[in-house]
Amino acid sequence: MSAVTMVAAINAALRDAMDGDDKVVVFGEDVGRLGGVFRVTDGLSDRFGPQRCFDTPLAESGIVGLAIGLAIRGYRPVPELQFDGFSYPALDQALNQLAKYHSRSGGLVDLPVVVRIPSFGGIGSPEHHSESPETHFAHTAGLKVVCPSTPGDAYSMLREAIECPDPVVYLEPKQRYWTREEIDLPLRTEPMDQAVVRRAGDDVTLVAYGNAVATAMAAAAEAEVQAGLAVEVIDLRSLAPIDVDAVVASVEKTGRCVVVHEAPRTLGIGAEVAALVQERAFYHLEAPVLRATGFDTPYPPARLERDWLPGVDRVLDAVQAVWEQ
């Protein structure tokens, strides 16, 4: 085994997918000669040539539109939208065309497109570079939305997404890009639509995804030290569909649930998880489902993001609140 970063794992997944299928093509802003702003696509253009890994104009709508056309012609495009905040100009193509073409064709045309989006905050970046676009995509029928939190999952879930006949929005937590995990590549972890238990516990369930998984793990460890609580941490991994069975199984055991995410609170993934838990595990709940999230404001300047993001203290406050009810 070796210590592999998430950047290296994603790069390896792209390389291995391109090695295995010459219909896999990678493109986006600066992904070719530069290798991407985070160097995720480093070396791919040299290895596979500029026809399979190439730069595009600064036009996100055009990038996704190109991916749709290539998929219709039998390719497996993996476009990159350079930052989360830059994905919004592509929403028309993604929500109206990419998500609906299979249905519009009566099931005759598959669109095996994987839209990679470096997402979320915590890296001290300027405006439009630290957004949480997940609910825009998760709300749209016809799109799968997944988000790894570890290098191993980043590799496995991207390989599975590229093999999937349906369009997948693949959200990459930028803050986790340089975290390392002792793994051997290639590897396959759990299927990308399944949640996993990152830490077992019997007292409170913490549900999280992306960057928030590390925050939830740190809060769970602190809750054990401070209050002797055994907090279970569920990594959703898939946001559309959500693995309801895994969340419900945990809540039936603990009776208490807190959802953690960076996105603003209102109409976030946490609201959907809370509703699903209420529908499926109401009689097991000992307290209302609470959320530890970002605020209902635009993402702040970098100097304020530490206060804006849900940190360990905010999560611990929610854990204490559900435990004391």
BELZIMO-V194916 format. One record per residue. N is the residue number from 1. RES is the residue in one letter. NEAR is the number of other ideal C-beta (glycine too) atoms within 12 Angstrom. D_CENTER is the distance of its C-alpha to the mean C-alpha in Angstrom with 2 decimals. Layout:
n=[N;N]
res=[RES;RES]
near=[NEAR;NEAR]
d_center=[D_CENTER;D_CENTER]
This chain:
n=[1;2;3;4;5;6;7;8;9;10;11;12;13;14;15;16;17;18;19;20;21;22;23;24;25;26;27;28;29;30;31;32;33;34;35;36;37;38;39;40;41;42;43;44;45;46;47;48;49;50;51;52;53;54;55;56;57;58;59;60;61;62;63;64;65;66;67;68;69;70;71;72;73;74;75;76;77;78;79;80;81;82;83;84;85;86;87;88;89;90;91;92;93;94;95;96;97;98;99;100;101;102;103;104;105;106;107;108;109;110;111;112;113;114;115;116;117;118;119;120;121;122;123;124;125;126;127;128;129;130;131;132;133;134;135;136;137;138;139;140;141;142;143;144;145;146;147;148;149;150;151;152;153;154;155;156;157;158;159;160;161;162;163;164;165;166;167;168;169;170;171;172;173;174;175;176;177;178;179;180;181;182;183;184;185;186;187;188;189;190;191;192;193;194;195;196;197;198;199;200;201;202;203;204;205;206;207;208;209;210;211;212;213;214;215;216;217;218;219;220;221;222;223;224;225;226;227;228;229;230;231;232;233;234;235;236;237;238;239;240;241;242;243;244;245;246;247;248;249;250;251;252;253;254;255;256;257;258;259;260;261;262;263;264;265;266;267;268;269;270;271;272;273;274;275;276;277;278;279;280;281;282;283;284;285;286;287;288;289;290;291;292;293;294;295;296;297;298;299;300;301;302;303;304;305;306;307;308;309;310;311;312;313;314;315;316;317;318;319;320;321;322;323;324;325]
res=[M;S;A;V;T;M;V;A;A;I;N;A;A;L;R;D;A;M;D;G;D;D;K;V;V;V;F;G;E;D;V;G;R;L;G;G;V;F;R;V;T;D;G;L;S;D;R;F;G;P;Q;R;C;F;D;T;P;L;A;E;S;G;I;V;G;L;A;I;G;L;A;I;R;G;Y;R;P;V;P;E;L;Q;F;D;G;F;S;Y;P;A;L;D;Q;A;L;N;Q;L;A;K;Y;H;S;R;S;G;G;L;V;D;L;P;V;V;V;R;I;P;S;F;G;G;I;G;S;P;E;H;H;S;E;S;P;E;T;H;F;A;H;T;A;G;L;K;V;V;C;P;S;T;P;G;D;A;Y;S;M;L;R;E;A;I;E;C;P;D;P;V;V;Y;L;E;P;K;Q;R;Y;W;T;R;E;E;I;D;L;P;L;R;T;E;P;M;D;Q;A;V;V;R;R;A;G;D;D;V;T;L;V;A;Y;G;N;A;V;A;T;A;M;A;A;A;A;E;A;E;V;Q;A;G;L;A;V;E;V;I;D;L;R;S;L;A;P;I;D;V;D;A;V;V;A;S;V;E;K;T;G;R;C;V;V;V;H;E;A;P;R;T;L;G;I;G;A;E;V;A;A;L;V;Q;E;R;A;F;Y;H;L;E;A;P;V;L;R;A;T;G;F;D;T;P;Y;P;P;A;R;L;E;R;D;W;L;P;G;V;D;R;V;L;D;A;V;Q;A;V;W;E;Q]
near=[12;14;17;29;29;40;32;30;41;50;37;34;45;47;34;26;36;33;18;17;23;15;23;35;41;50;44;45;30;30;38;28;18;23;27;35;25;34;22;39;43;27;24;39;28;16;21;29;15;18;17;30;37;29;25;30;16;17;21;34;27;22;40;45;30;31;41;35;24;30;37;25;18;17;29;36;42;51;49;49;47;37;37;41;29;33;41;23;24;41;28;21;34;39;28;21;31;45;34;23;31;27;21;17;16;9;13;11;24;25;40;35;50;48;52;46;45;46;50;42;44;32;28;18;28;17;17;21;29;35;33;44;44;43;31;32;39;37;23;27;19;30;43;38;44;50;51;44;43;37;37;37;45;46;38;36;46;46;39;33;43;41;26;30;19;35;43;46;47;47;54;53;44;38;31;39;33;22;31;20;28;16;26;17;29;21;26;20;30;25;23;40;27;26;39;34;30;34;30;22;33;20;32;47;51;56;55;49;52;49;43;50;39;34;43;45;31;29;39;39;25;24;34;24;15;18;19;14;29;25;45;39;43;45;46;49;44;42;45;34;28;35;30;29;20;34;46;30;25;41;41;24;26;37;27;38;50;50;45;50;48;50;45;28;27;17;21;34;44;42;27;32;40;35;23;28;40;22;18;25;29;19;13;23;26;23;26;21;39;35;40;38;37;38;23;15;16;18;33;23;19;19;11;17;30;21;17;28;36;45;28;28;20;31;41;33;23;40;45;26;22;34;30;16;18]
d_center=[25.08;23.94;21.59;18.71;16.27;12.67;14.24;16.93;14.87;12.99;16.47;18.08;15.89;16.82;20.37;20.84;19.60;21.95;24.68;24.48;24.46;26.17;24.56;21.17;21.20;19.02;19.74;18.89;20.31;21.76;19.98;23.45;26.18;24.18;21.32;18.69;18.67;16.70;18.72;15.88;18.28;21.36;24.21;22.91;25.34;28.17;27.50;26.99;28.77;28.07;28.02;24.86;22.99;24.15;23.84;23.78;25.24;23.37;22.65;19.13;20.75;22.83;20.02;18.36;21.94;22.90;20.07;21.33;24.86;24.19;22.47;25.53;27.69;26.15;23.67;20.07;18.63;15.53;15.70;14.00;13.89;14.82;13.22;11.19;14.61;16.11;14.10;16.41;19.46;17.81;17.15;20.56;20.03;16.54;17.57;21.25;21.48;18.45;17.61;21.32;23.17;23.12;24.57;26.89;28.30;29.11;26.72;28.56;25.95;22.53;19.93;17.95;15.85;12.45;11.40;9.63;8.74;8.95;7.68;9.05;12.45;14.78;16.27;19.31;18.74;20.82;20.30;17.61;15.58;13.50;12.17;9.60;9.84;7.69;11.03;12.88;11.12;10.72;14.40;15.54;17.09;16.79;13.14;10.61;6.97;4.65;1.93;5.27;7.44;10.61;12.39;13.63;10.50;9.34;12.76;13.16;10.11;10.83;14.44;14.02;12.10;15.01;17.49;16.34;18.88;16.59;14.40;10.68;8.20;5.97;3.77;5.51;6.54;10.10;11.92;11.09;12.32;15.78;15.42;17.42;17.69;20.87;20.16;22.00;20.51;20.27;18.86;17.20;15.45;14.96;14.13;10.53;11.43;12.77;11.98;13.82;16.23;15.76;19.04;21.77;23.89;26.27;26.48;23.23;19.76;16.81;13.55;10.39;6.71;5.39;8.79;10.43;10.83;13.36;15.00;15.40;16.90;19.22;20.27;21.02;23.17;24.93;25.62;27.32;29.42;30.37;30.86;30.80;27.89;25.96;22.41;20.00;16.30;13.92;10.36;8.96;6.44;7.13;7.44;10.12;12.10;11.90;13.87;16.65;19.10;17.37;17.06;20.59;22.03;21.04;22.37;25.51;26.14;25.50;26.44;24.23;20.62;18.63;15.10;13.39;10.93;11.53;11.96;15.61;17.08;18.71;17.10;13.67;11.60;14.08;16.94;15.90;15.51;18.85;20.49;19.54;20.84;23.94;24.61;24.26;25.31;27.53;30.53;28.72;27.52;29.65;28.02;25.87;22.08;21.14;18.18;17.55;15.65;16.18;19.32;20.27;21.16;19.99;18.08;21.02;22.66;21.49;24.44;23.31;19.59;20.41;22.20;19.65;16.57;16.77;18.41;20.07;23.12;21.46;19.73;23.11;24.92;22.97;23.52;27.17;27.51;26.41;28.48;31.58;31.72]
